[in-house]
């Protein structure tokens, strides 16, 4: 009787899972900087009965460095974080924060009214509120 080596595939599956997480983690990491100098601020999105809310982390940016635009059913967030001019490269020990331009785009549902979009920047968080159209809001029906 020949001895057949049993192959444990769970190690291969775990290895594949690890590599996939690494690939997507590096691609979708909100604080990562791409090779082209862009970065992706983290965004939380939630919905209430009246509006859709986006919370975007943009620490250190001012209102002049951030641009919010609605165009043809798409919300565009653009901006740039530059390295401080008073930091000398020779004296730098470590740079971990992401710098450069960013651009995020979100396709808006038909329920959003482009005329009811508000944005406010406070404490490094860009708060964007997308008001819903009247017909998109829930309506209570009286049952007789």
N, C-alpha and C positions, 0 to 999 in steps of 0.2 A: 504494500500500500504506500503510495507516494504521500509525502507531507506537503500540504498546500499552505502557504503562508496566508493568514487572514489579514485583510487590509482594513484598518480602522478609518472609515471615511469621516468620522466626526471631527477629527483634527483638520482635515481638508476643508470642511464646511466652516469651522470656526476661523480658519485662516482666511478663507474667502470673505467671510463676514467682516473680519478685522480690516482687510484691504478695502472693501467697499465703504465701510465707515470712514476710513482714512481719506479715500478719494472724495466722497461727498462732504465730509467734514471740512476738508481744505477748500472745496469749491464753494460751499454754502456758509462758511464761517463768517459771521457778521463783521468781525473786527479784522478780517484778513485784508492784506494788501496784494493786489494782483501785480504781475510783472510790468504792466503798463502804467503803474502809479496810481491806479484807482483803488478805492476802498468801498465797502458796503456797510453803512450804518445799520444797526439792528432795528427792526420794526415790529411792533406789536399791533395787531388789528383786531378790533372787536366791534360788535354791533349792538345798538340799543333800538328801541322802537322808533326813535326820532332821527337817528343818524348812524353813520359808520365812522369809527374813530381810529386814527392811526397815531401811535406814539413812536417817534423816531429819535434814537439816541445820537445826538450831534454835540458832544461836549466840547466846549471851547470855541464854538462858532457863534457869530453874531448874526443878527437878522440880515445884514448886508451880504453875508457869505452863503446864505441859503436862498434858493429859488423854488417856489411851489407853483405849479401851473397845471391847469386842466385843459386838455386839447383833444377834441374828437373822442370823448369817452375814456381818456387815459389820464391818470394823475402822474405827473412827472415831478420828482424831487431831485434837485441838483445842488451842488455846492462844492466847496473846496476848503480843505484845512491845510494851512501852510506851516512849515517849521518856523519857529520864532527866530527873528533876525538876530537877537542878542545871544544866541547859542552858537558857539564856535565849534566847528567840527573836530578840531584837534583836542578840545576839552571834553568831548562827548564820550561817555563810557558805554551807554546803552540807549537805543531808541526802540521802544516797543509799541508806541502808539502809531496808528495808521495816519499817513499824510497823503495829500493829493486830492484829486477830484473824485466826486462820486455822482452817480446817476442811478436812481431807482425809478421804475415805471410800474404802475398798477392799472390794470384794466378795470374800469368802474362798471358796476351793474347798472341797468337801465333805471333802477329805483333812485339813483343819486341825481339831485338837482344841481347842475354846475353853478347856478347862481347862489347856492347856499353853502359855499365852501369857505371855511374860516381856518386860519393858521395862526398859532401863537408859539413863540419860542421862550421858554422859561427854564432856568436851571439846567441847561444842556439837553432838554427834551423838547422836540418840536411836536406840538399837539395839533393835529389836523382833524377838523370835524367836517364831514361830508353830509350835509342835510339831505333827507329823503324827500321825494316828491309826495304831494298830498295823497295821490292815488296808491302809493306804495305803503302808506302807513296802515296798520291794522285798524279795522273799523268794527266797533261793537254792534251786533245786530240783536235787536229785541225779539225774543221768541214769544209768540202769543199762544 
